[in-house]
Amino acid sequence: MPQTPHIERHFTAGETVRDIVIGMSDGLTVPFALAAGLSGAVSSTTIVVTAGLAEIAAGSIAMGLGGYLAARSDVEHYVSERKREQAEIIEKAEAEREEVRDIFVSYGLTADQSAPLIEALSKRPDAWVDFMMRFELGLEKPDPRRALTSALTIALSYIIGGLIPLSPYILLPVARTALLTSVVATLFALLIFGYVKGRFTGTKPLRSGLQTALIGGLAAAAAFLIARAIS
């Protein structure tokens, strides 16, 4: 009797989503807070737009560079740890066998059940190192090309996020009117962004959306009140 094939669907774009979340969340929040703060001190939208665009440019470069360096650090760390494991399975083979045995025991296997698996691994040095990297150190091999992709993804997400709160100041001549429009547009964008982020990350979407909007709103309110108090 024919059976329906079992098809597993797993979300595998975690790193890309993480980069988008990092760039978009800061892009929506920081320029929003800056524009709101300036609106409390000046009446000209030109000043707000100029400062906002400068901040988006600087922020996207800084965030992108940070993402690039973080991804490069992951690669360098993985390579360094792999070299260390390669040396240890040669110089400290028996100790490494004990570590493999402990790993199998932690998964419920007995020493007798683990013995043939350990013996098989010891005859395949590359597989042995891969096993130790994954199950002893918890490290997955990073894509060496991801550093540039991560940097561009974060930077682009920051720019897109930053243009949302700044757009009303570009389109409207009065800072106070632009501020109100920016608040509505940005809070809505934060709510939608947080909801989508929750769907991708497995958290409650509505809760994630409300939290994201609340944090962005508080940041903008604090900047506005501080600028108004100083001016």
C-alpha positions as CSV (number, residue, x, y, z in Angstrom):
1,M,0.0,0.0,0.0
2,P,1.6,3.3,-1.0
3,Q,2.4,5.7,1.8
4,T,2.6,9.4,1.7
5,P,6.3,10.4,1.9
6,H,7.3,12.1,5.1
7,I,8.5,15.6,4.2
8,E,10.1,17.7,7.0
9,R,10.1,21.4,6.6
10,H,12.5,23.3,8.7
11,F,13.4,27.0,8.7
12,T,17.1,27.1,7.7
13,A,17.7,30.8,7.0
14,G,18.3,31.7,10.6
15,E,21.5,33.7,10.0
16,T,19.9,35.8,7.3
17,V,16.9,36.5,9.5
18,R,19.2,37.4,12.4
19,D,21.0,39.9,10.2
20,I,17.8,41.5,9.0
21,V,16.5,41.7,12.6
22,I,19.7,43.3,13.8
23,G,19.7,45.9,11.0
24,M,16.0,46.6,10.8
25,S,15.4,46.9,14.6
26,D,18.2,49.5,15.0
27,G,17.3,51.2,11.7
28,L,13.7,51.7,12.8
29,T,14.6,52.8,16.4
30,V,17.7,55.0,16.2
31,P,16.7,57.4,13.4
32,F,13.2,57.4,14.8
33,A,14.5,58.5,18.2
34,L,16.9,61.0,16.6
35,A,14.2,62.6,14.4
36,A,11.8,62.8,17.4
37,G,14.5,64.3,19.5
38,L,15.3,67.0,17.0
39,S,11.7,67.7,16.4
40,G,11.5,68.7,20.1
41,A,14.3,71.3,19.6
42,V,13.9,72.7,16.0
43,S,11.0,73.5,13.8
44,S,12.8,73.0,10.5
45,T,12.4,69.7,8.8
46,T,15.6,70.4,6.8
47,I,17.7,70.0,9.8
48,V,16.0,66.8,10.8
49,V,16.3,65.3,7.3
50,T,20.0,66.3,7.1
51,A,20.9,64.9,10.5
52,G,18.7,61.8,9.9
53,L,20.3,61.0,6.5
54,A,23.8,61.4,8.0
55,E,22.9,59.1,10.9
56,I,21.5,56.5,8.5
57,A,24.7,56.6,6.5
58,A,26.9,56.3,9.5
59,G,24.8,53.8,11.3
60,S,24.5,51.5,8.3
61,I,28.2,51.5,7.7
62,A,29.0,50.9,11.4
63,M,26.4,48.1,11.7
64,G,27.5,46.5,8.5
65,L,31.1,46.6,9.5
66,G,30.2,45.1,12.9
67,G,28.4,42.3,11.1
68,Y,31.3,41.7,8.9
69,L,33.8,41.5,11.7
70,A,31.5,39.2,13.8
71,A,31.2,36.8,10.9
72,R,34.9,36.8,10.2
73,S,35.6,36.2,13.9
74,D,33.3,33.1,13.8
75,V,35.3,31.7,10.9
76,E,38.6,32.4,12.5
77,H,37.4,30.9,15.8
78,Y,36.2,27.8,14.1
79,V,39.5,27.3,12.2
80,S,41.5,27.8,15.4
81,E,39.5,25.3,17.4
82,R,39.5,22.8,14.5
83,K,43.3,22.9,14.4
84,R,43.4,22.3,18.1
85,E,41.1,19.3,17.9
86,Q,43.2,17.9,15.0
87,A,46.3,18.1,17.2
88,E,44.6,16.6,20.2
89,I,43.3,13.4,18.5
90,I,46.9,12.7,17.6
91,E,48.7,13.8,20.8
92,K,45.9,12.9,23.3
93,A,44.1,10.2,21.5
94,E,43.0,8.3,24.6
95,A,41.7,11.4,26.4
96,E,39.7,12.2,23.2
97,R,38.3,8.7,23.2
98,E,37.1,9.3,26.8
99,E,35.5,12.5,25.7
100,V,33.6,10.8,22.9
101,R,32.5,8.0,25.3
102,D,31.2,10.7,27.7
103,I,29.2,12.3,24.9
104,F,27.6,9.0,23.9
105,V,26.8,8.2,27.5
106,S,25.1,11.6,27.9
107,Y,22.8,10.5,25.1
108,G,21.9,7.3,27.0
109,L,24.4,4.8,25.4
110,T,26.3,2.4,27.6
111,A,30.1,2.0,27.5
112,D,29.7,-1.3,25.6
113,Q,27.4,0.3,23.0
114,S,29.8,3.2,22.6
115,A,32.9,1.1,22.1
116,P,32.3,0.2,18.4
117,L,31.3,3.7,17.5
118,I,34.4,5.1,19.1
119,E,36.6,2.6,17.3
120,A,34.9,3.5,14.0
121,L,35.5,7.2,14.6
122,S,39.1,6.7,15.5
123,K,39.7,5.2,12.1
124,R,38.3,8.3,10.4
125,P,40.3,11.4,11.7
126,D,38.3,14.0,9.7
127,A,35.0,12.6,10.9
128,W,36.4,12.4,14.4
129,V,37.3,16.0,14.4
130,D,33.9,17.0,12.9
131,F,32.2,15.0,15.6
132,M,34.2,16.8,18.4
133,M,33.6,20.2,16.9
134,R,29.9,19.6,16.8
135,F,29.2,17.6,19.9
136,E,32.0,18.7,22.3
137,L,32.3,22.4,21.3
138,G,28.9,23.0,19.8
139,L,30.4,24.7,16.7
140,E,29.0,24.4,13.2
141,K,31.3,25.2,10.3
142,P,30.6,28.8,9.2
143,D,30.4,29.8,5.6
144,P,33.5,31.8,4.8
145,R,31.6,33.9,2.3
146,R,28.9,34.9,4.8
147,A,30.9,37.9,6.2
148,L,30.2,40.1,3.2
149,T,26.6,38.9,2.9
150,S,26.0,39.6,6.5
151,A,27.5,43.1,6.3
152,L,25.4,44.0,3.2
153,T,22.2,42.5,4.7
154,I,22.6,44.4,8.0
155,A,23.5,47.6,6.3
156,L,20.6,47.5,3.8
157,S,18.1,46.5,6.5
158,Y,19.3,49.5,8.5
159,I,18.9,51.9,5.6
160,I,15.4,50.6,4.8
161,G,14.4,50.7,8.5
162,G,15.8,54.2,8.9
163,L,14.0,55.7,5.9
164,I,10.6,54.8,7.4
165,P,10.7,57.3,10.3
166,L,12.5,59.9,8.2
167,S,10.2,59.8,5.2
168,P,7.6,62.1,6.7
169,Y,10.2,64.8,7.3
170,I,11.2,64.6,3.6
171,L,7.6,64.8,2.4
172,L,6.1,67.3,4.9
173,P,7.4,70.9,5.5
174,V,6.3,71.3,9.2
175,A,8.3,69.4,11.8
176,R,5.4,68.9,14.2
177,T,3.2,67.4,11.5
178,A,6.0,65.3,10.2
179,L,6.7,64.1,13.8
180,L,3.1,62.9,14.3
181,T,3.1,61.2,10.9
182,S,6.5,59.6,11.7
183,V,5.3,58.3,15.0
184,V,2.3,56.6,13.4
185,A,4.2,55.2,10.5
186,T,7.1,54.0,12.6
187,L,5.1,52.4,15.4
188,F,3.0,50.6,12.7
189,A,6.3,49.4,11.0
190,L,7.7,48.3,14.4
191,L,4.5,46.4,15.1
192,I,4.6,44.6,11.7
193,F,8.3,44.0,11.9
194,G,8.0,42.5,15.4
195,Y,5.1,40.4,14.4
196,V,7.0,39.0,11.3
197,K,10.1,38.5,13.5
198,G,8.0,36.5,16.0
199,R,6.7,34.3,13.2
200,F,10.2,33.5,12.0
201,T,11.8,33.0,15.4
202,G,9.1,30.9,16.9
203,T,8.0,33.4,19.6
204,K,4.4,34.6,19.9
205,P,4.0,37.0,17.0
206,L,1.6,39.5,18.6
207,R,3.7,39.7,21.8
208,S,6.9,40.2,19.7
209,G,5.2,42.9,17.7
210,L,3.9,44.8,20.8
211,Q,7.3,44.5,22.5
212,T,9.1,45.9,19.5
213,A,6.7,48.8,19.1
214,L,6.9,49.6,22.8
215,I,10.7,49.7,22.9
216,G,10.9,51.9,19.8
217,G,8.2,54.2,21.1
218,L,9.9,54.6,24.5
219,A,13.3,55.3,22.8
220,A,11.7,58.0,20.7
221,A,9.7,59.5,23.6
222,A,12.8,59.7,25.8
223,A,14.8,61.5,23.0
224,F,11.9,63.9,22.3
225,L,11.5,64.8,26.0
226,I,15.2,65.3,26.6
227,A,15.5,67.5,23.5
228,R,12.5,69.5,24.6
229,A,13.8,69.9,28.1
230,I,17.2,71.1,26.9
231,S,15.7,73.6,24.3
